[in-house]
């Protein structure tokens, strides 16, 4: 009779012992803020969300444990079980982690352990899952990517400087990343053997296994180019930009019953609800039992560029239903033309409708959304990643929506208000038809599809995200790309958004 073997627990160890000297900081680089949050908070969030990770411990630079404790408490992380001081070296820090991991283990019990640099905040769920899966077969796992650069070996000759002595075959060279994953028993044994070497020193843990347990094969999992380590000053800038451009896949759609359960009794206010995406969102939410206020210039006479009319619309919805759960703004104008040839009235209209109106809607919505812990949903365009000729007003105001989303999600987090931004591919809307005329059938997203995804975003726990909506089949591999893969694709995408 076969006996069920319990799957070993998987613990992520976040190595955060760096001081930040190479970045030129007086604080550890893992506490530096990137995209509105400390680097280590981004890293911890990734592991908090990883289904394959059971718990997390943090090894922090001496003197800074309270800083991490505050971050964990504020973010509400549930998987972080221990925050302890790291050692003076990487090896000493790992040894402290091994000792902490062994506490409370039953005799013969083993663990899966992933060691990850706190200053690699762009790690994907795919890499984590691949590492954990590899531990089902191997005792040691590394993460690496091919080297795009030619690697040279040099030697210094006095005052003459460096000279090349060897150029290894690039096809066999890999750049190591983290996590590095092990069975706890394996990495513990490697360090026990290494302790007998008076000259022991290593900059990573796989090299300890390689040298002191040479019979243990180390499997290599494919890493990601954007799983970068924030080490140099330029890395801070690059990581910040990647977070700014990062997009999120749309949440999974709920069934009709779930929509009805989540929306019945809720109030949805849609600015730009006269036609297109806004109208479709209003009709969809209403069909599932929400009290919907669809506001637009041509239907209710609501001008989003007029703060008083925005205030009045929200006040009316609140007075009649006693709550406002979701505020959506799809209103916008698309004017194509060279800036030098654009008159003042057109410029003023674009700025008022595409930028100032969302700002005013956000300000007016705040008190209502704070009461219900609701969500503000804005819209951008793929042109936000790169301004385009004859799109200067549209592209720049849509880029502003992304920055506004990210800023407000951080600013309003304490009140429980979520703020997100939908980034649709080219969509069949009256606004687009007016600007470009009729376009070939099948080349545009339907406004109904964007409305459905928008509803899913409203009902999700996401905040501070840019959510891409694209035409491809959601089951296709491209749709499963990570946020940063999507960011890179978005940068290269030359198509026009809504």
C-alpha positions in Angstrom: 0.0 0.0 0.0 1.5 3.3 -1.1 2.1 6.0 1.5 1.5 9.6 0.8 4.6 11.7 1.2 3.9 15.3 2.3 5.4 18.0 0.1 8.2 19.8 1.9 7.6 23.4 3.0 9.2 26.1 0.9 10.8 29.1 2.5 12.2 32.1 0.8 15.2 33.7 2.5 15.6 37.4 1.5 19.3 38.4 1.8 19.3 42.1 2.6 22.7 42.7 4.2 24.1 45.2 1.6 25.0 48.7 2.7 24.4 50.7 -0.4 27.9 52.2 -0.6 28.2 51.5 -4.4 25.0 53.4 -5.0 26.4 56.3 -3.0 23.8 56.1 -0.2 23.9 56.6 3.5 21.2 53.9 4.0 21.1 50.3 2.7 20.2 50.2 -0.9 17.3 47.8 -0.2 15.6 50.7 1.7 15.9 53.0 -1.3 12.6 54.0 -2.8 11.8 52.9 -6.3 8.4 53.5 -7.9 7.1 54.8 -4.5 8.2 51.8 -2.4 11.4 50.6 -0.8 13.2 48.1 -3.0 12.8 45.4 -0.3 9.1 45.9 -0.2 8.8 45.2 -4.0 10.8 42.0 -3.4 8.8 40.9 -0.4 5.5 41.6 -2.3 6.7 39.2 -5.1 7.2 36.4 -2.6 4.1 37.2 -0.6 2.1 36.7 -3.8 3.9 33.5 -4.9 1.6 30.4 -4.4 4.7 28.1 -4.3 6.2 30.0 -1.3 4.9 29.1 2.2 6.9 31.5 4.3 9.7 34.1 4.2 12.5 35.1 6.5 14.6 38.3 6.0 18.3 38.8 6.9 18.7 42.5 7.2 21.7 44.7 7.5 22.6 45.2 11.2 20.8 48.2 12.8 18.0 48.2 10.2 15.7 45.4 11.3 13.1 47.9 12.7 12.9 49.5 9.3 11.9 46.2 7.7 9.5 45.5 10.6 7.7 48.8 9.8 7.5 48.0 6.1 6.1 44.5 6.8 3.5 45.8 9.3 2.3 48.6 7.0 2.0 46.3 4.0 0.2 43.6 5.9 2.5 40.8 4.7 1.5 37.5 6.3 4.3 35.2 5.1 7.2 36.9 6.8 7.9 34.8 9.8 11.3 36.2 11.0 13.4 39.3 10.4 16.9 38.9 11.8 20.2 40.7 11.4 22.6 39.4 8.8 26.3 38.8 9.2 29.4 40.8 8.1 29.7 38.7 4.9 27.4 37.0 2.5 28.6 33.6 3.8 27.9 34.5 7.4 24.5 35.8 6.5 23.6 32.5 4.9 24.9 30.6 7.9 22.6 32.6 10.1 19.7 31.8 7.8 20.5 28.1 7.9 20.5 28.2 11.7 17.2 30.0 11.8 15.6 27.6 9.2 16.6 24.6 11.4 14.8 25.9 14.4 11.7 23.8 15.2 12.3 21.2 12.5 11.5 17.6 13.4 14.3 15.1 13.1 14.7 14.1 9.5 12.5 16.9 8.2 13.7 18.8 5.2 12.8 22.1 3.6 13.0 23.7 0.2 14.9 27.0 0.5 15.2 29.9 -2.0 17.9 32.4 -1.3 17.2 35.7 -3.1 18.9 39.1 -3.1 16.6 41.8 -1.7 17.9 44.2 -4.3 16.5 42.1 -7.2 12.9 43.5 -7.0 11.9 42.6 -10.6 11.8 38.8 -10.0 9.0 37.0 -11.8 6.6 34.4 -10.5 7.7 32.1 -13.3 11.3 32.0 -12.1 10.1 31.3 -8.5 7.8 28.5 -9.6 10.5 27.0 -11.9 13.0 26.9 -9.0 10.5 25.2 -6.6 9.5 22.7 -9.3 13.2 21.9 -10.0 13.7 21.0 -6.3 11.4 18.1 -6.7 14.2 16.5 -8.7 17.5 18.2 -7.7 19.1 19.2 -4.5 20.6 22.5 -5.8 19.3 25.0 -8.4 20.7 28.2 -9.8 19.1 30.8 -12.0 21.1 32.2 -15.0 20.8 33.9 -18.3 23.1 33.7 -21.4 25.7 36.4 -21.6 25.0 38.8 -24.4 28.4 40.4 -23.9 31.8 38.9 -24.8 33.6 38.1 -21.6 37.3 38.7 -21.4 39.9 37.6 -18.8 42.6 40.2 -18.1 45.8 40.5 -16.2 47.3 43.8 -14.9 50.9 44.6 -15.9 52.0 47.3 -13.5 51.5 50.8 -14.6 50.7 49.7 -18.2 47.2 48.6 -17.1 45.1 45.6 -18.1 45.7 43.2 -21.0 43.5 40.4 -22.3 44.8 36.9 -21.5 41.7 34.8 -22.5 38.4 35.2 -24.3 36.1 32.2 -23.2 33.6 30.7 -25.5 30.5 32.9 -25.0 28.0 30.1 -25.9 28.9 28.4 -22.6 28.9 31.5 -20.4 25.9 32.4 -18.2 25.2 35.3 -15.9 24.1 34.1 -12.5 21.1 35.6 -10.8 19.0 34.7 -7.8 17.1 32.9 -6.3 19.4 30.1 -5.7 17.4 27.1 -4.4 18.4 24.1 -2.3 17.2 21.4 0.0 18.0 22.7 3.4 20.0 19.5 4.2 22.2 20.0 1.2 23.2 23.7 1.7 23.6 23.0 5.5 26.0 20.1 4.7 28.0 22.2 2.2 28.6 24.9 4.8 29.5 22.3 7.4 32.2 21.0 5.1 33.3 24.5 4.1 33.8 25.4 7.8 36.8 23.1 7.8 38.5 25.2 5.1 40.5 28.0 6.7 40.5 29.9 3.4 36.7 29.6 2.8 35.0 32.5 1.2 32.4 32.7 -1.5 30.1 35.4 -3.0 27.2 33.0 -3.6 25.8 29.8 -2.3 25.9 27.6 -5.4 29.6 28.0 -5.5 29.8 26.6 -1.9 27.9 23.5 -3.0 30.0 23.2 -6.2 33.3 23.3 -4.3 32.5 21.4 -1.2 29.8 18.9 -2.4 31.2 18.2 -6.0 29.0 15.2 -6.4 25.8 17.2 -6.1 24.6 18.4 -9.5 23.4 22.0 -9.7 20.5 22.4 -12.1 20.2 25.7 -14.0 16.8 27.4 -14.4 16.4 30.1 -17.1 16.3 33.6 -15.5 15.1 36.9 -16.9 17.0 39.8 -18.4 15.0 42.2 -16.2 15.7 40.3 -13.0 18.4 42.9 -12.4 20.4 43.6 -9.3 20.2 47.2 -8.1 23.9 47.8 -7.4 25.1 50.9 -9.4 23.5 54.3 -9.5 22.3 53.7 -13.1 20.5 50.6 -11.8 18.2 52.7 -9.6 17.1 54.7 -12.7 16.6 51.6 -14.9 14.6 49.8 -12.2 12.4 52.8 -11.5 11.6 53.1 -15.2 10.8 49.4 -15.5 8.4 49.7 -12.6 6.8 52.8 -14.2 6.3 51.0 -17.5 5.3 47.7 -16.0 1.9 46.4 -16.9 -0.3 43.8 -15.4 -2.3 41.0 -17.1 -6.1 41.4 -16.7 -7.6 39.6 -13.7 -9.4 36.4 -14.4 -13.0 36.9 -15.3 -15.7 36.0 -12.7 -18.8 34.1 -13.6 -22.2 35.8 -13.8 -23.2 34.8 -10.3 -20.0 36.2 -8.8 -20.5 39.5 -10.7 -24.0 39.7 -9.4 -23.0 39.0 -5.8 -20.2 41.5 -5.9 -22.1 44.3 -7.6 -25.6 44.1 -6.2 -26.1 47.1 -3.8 -22.9 48.8 -5.0 -22.9 52.3 -6.7 -20.9 52.9 -9.9 -20.3 56.4 -11.3 -19.1 56.5 -14.9 -17.8 59.7 -16.4 -17.7 59.5 -20.2 -20.7 57.1 -20.0 -22.5 58.4 -23.0 -21.0 56.0 -25.5 -18.1 53.6 -26.2 -16.3 51.9 -23.3 -18.0 54.1 -20.6 -21.5 53.2 -21.9 -20.6 49.5 -22.0 -19.2 49.5 -18.5 -22.4 51.2 -17.2 -24.7 48.8 -19.0 -22.7 45.8 -17.8 -22.5 46.9 -14.2 -26.2 47.7 -14.2 -27.1 44.3 -15.6 -25.5 42.7 -12.5 -27.4 44.8 -10.0 -25.3 47.9 -9.4 -26.8 51.3 -9.1 -25.1 53.0 -12.1 -24.8 56.7 -12.9 -23.6 57.0 -16.5 -22.6 60.7 -17.1 -21.7 62.3 -20.3 -21.9 65.6 -22.2 -24.4 64.3 -24.8 -26.7 62.4 -22.4 -26.7 64.1 -19.0 -25.1 67.3 -20.0 -22.1 66.6 -17.6 -18.9 68.3 -18.6 -16.0 66.6 -16.9 -13.8 69.6 -17.4 -16.2 71.5 -15.1 -15.3 70.7 -11.4 -18.7 71.9 -10.2 -20.5 69.5 -12.5 -18.3 66.6 -11.3 -19.0 67.5 -7.7 -22.8 67.7 -8.3 -22.8 64.4 -10.1 -21.0 62.6 -7.3 -23.1 64.3 -4.6 -26.3 63.3 -6.4 -25.2 59.6 -6.6 -24.3 59.6 -3.0 -27.5 61.3 -1.8 -29.6 58.8 -3.7 -27.8 55.6 -2.8 -25.8 56.4 0.3 -22.6 55.2 -1.1 -20.1 55.4 -4.0 -18.0 52.2 -4.5 -16.5 52.7 -7.9 -15.7 55.8 -10.0 -14.7 55.3 -13.6 -13.4 58.0 -16.0 -13.4 57.1 -19.7 -13.9 60.6 -21.0 -11.3 61.9 -23.4 -10.6 63.8 -26.6 -8.3 62.7 -29.4 -7.0 65.5 -31.6 -4.4 64.6 -34.2 -2.1 67.3 -35.6 1.2 69.1 -35.4 1.5 71.1 -32.2 2.8 74.2 -34.0 -0.4 74.2 -36.1 -2.8 73.6 -33.2 -4.9 76.5 -32.0 -5.1 77.5 -28.3 -8.7 76.3 -28.0 -7.8 72.7 -29.0 -4.8 72.7 -26.7 -6.9 73.9 -23.8 -9.7 71.4 -24.5 -7.1 68.5 -24.5 -5.6 69.6 -21.3 -8.9 70.2 -19.5 -10.6 67.0 -20.6 -7.6 64.5 -20.7 -5.7 65.8 -17.7 -7.4 68.3 -15.4 -10.8 66.4 -15.5 -9.3 63.2 -14.1 -7.5 65.2 -11.5 -10.7 66.9 -10.4 -12.6 63.6 -10.5 -10.0 62.1 -8.3 -10.2 64.9 -5.8 -14.0 64.9 -5.7 -14.2 61.1 -5.4 -11.7 60.8 -2.5 -14.1 61.2 0.4 -16.7 58.8 -1.0 -14.2 56.1 -1.9 -12.5 56.4 1.5 -15.8 55.6 3.1 -16.4 52.4 1.0 -12.7 51.5 0.4 -13.6 51.7 -3.2 -11.7 52.2 -6.5 -10.9 54.9 -9.0 -10.4 53.6 -12.5 -8.6 55.7 -15.2 -7.6 55.0 -18.8 -4.4 55.4 -20.7 -3.1 54.5 -24.2 -0.1 52.5 -25.5 1.3 55.8 -26.6 2.0 56.7 -23.0 5.3 54.8 -23.3 6.6 56.9 -26.1 5.2 60.2 -27.4 4.5 60.2 -31.1 4.5 62.7 -33.9 1.1 64.5 -34.1 0.0 62.9 -30.9 1.9 65.3 -28.5 -1.1 66.4 -26.5 -2.8 62.9 -26.4 0.4 61.0 -25.6 1.6 63.3 -22.9 -1.8 63.5 -21.1 -2.1 59.7 -21.2 1.4 59.3 -19.7 0.1 61.6 -17.0 -2.7 59.2 -16.2 -0.2 56.4 -15.5 1.8 58.7 -13.1 -1.4 59.9 -11.5 -2.5 56.3 -10.9 0.7 55.2 -9.4 1.0 58.3 -7.2 -2.6 58.1 -5.9 -2.5 54.4 -5.2 0.4 55.1 -2.9 -1.1 58.2 -1.4 -4.5 56.6 -0.8 -3.3 53.2 0.3 -3.8 53.9 4.0 -7.5 54.7 3.4 -7.9 51.4 1.5 -8.7 53.2 -1.8 -7.5 51.3 -4.9 -6.5 53.2 -8.0 -5.8 51.5 -11.4 -5.4 52.4 -15.0 -6.6 50.3 -18.0 -4.4 50.4 -21.2 -6.5 49.1 -24.1 -5.0 48.2 -27.5 -6.6 50.1 -30.4 -10.3 50.0 -29.6 -13.4 50.5 -31.8 -15.0 53.6 -30.1 -16.8 56.6 -31.6 -13.8 58.8 -30.5 -11.4 56.7 -32.6 -13.7 56.6 -35.6 -14.0 60.3 -35.5 -10.2 60.7 -35.6 -9.3 57.9 -38.0 -12.5 57.0 -39.9 -13.6 53.4 -40.6 -10.8 50.8 -40.1 -10.6 47.2 -41.3 -12.9 44.8 -39.4 -11.1 42.6 -36.9 -8.1 45.0 -36.4 -9.6 46.7 -33.3 -10.7 45.6 -29.9 -14.4 45.8 -29.1 -15.4 48.4 -26.5 -17.4 45.6 -24.9 -14.3 43.5 -24.3 -12.5 46.5 -22.7 -15.6 47.1 -20.5 -15.6 43.5 -19.3 -11.9 43.7 -18.3 -12.6 47.0 -16.7 -15.3 45.4 -14.5 -12.9 42.7 -13.6 -10.3 45.3 -12.5 -12.9 47.1 -10.4 -13.8 43.9 -8.6 -10.1 42.9 -8.0 -7.8 43.8 -5.2 -5.3 45.4 -7.6 -4.0 48.8 -6.9 -1.4 51.0 -8.6 -1.4 48.8 -11.7 -1.6 49.5 -15.5 -3.7 46.7 -16.9 -3.1 45.8 -20.6 -6.1 44.7 -22.7 -5.1 43.0 -25.9 -6.8 41.1 -28.7 -4.9 37.8 -28.3 -6.6 34.7 -26.8 -6.1 35.0 -23.0 -5.0 31.4 -22.9 -2.1 32.1 -25.3 1.4 32.2 -24.0 1.8 35.9 -24.8 -1.0 36.8 -22.5 0.8 35.1 -19.6 3.9 37.2 -20.0 5.0 39.0 -16.8 4.4 42.6 -16.3 7.9 43.6 -17.3 7.8 41.5 -20.5 4.6 43.3 -21.3 6.3 46.6 -20.5 9.0 45.9 -23.0 6.4 44.8 -25.6 4.4 48.0 -24.9 7.5 50.2 -25.4 8.0 48.5 -28.8 4.3 48.6 -29.7 3.8 51.2 -32.4 0.0 50.9 -32.5 -2.3 53.7 -31.3 -4.4 53.2 -28.2 -7.9 54.3 -27.5 
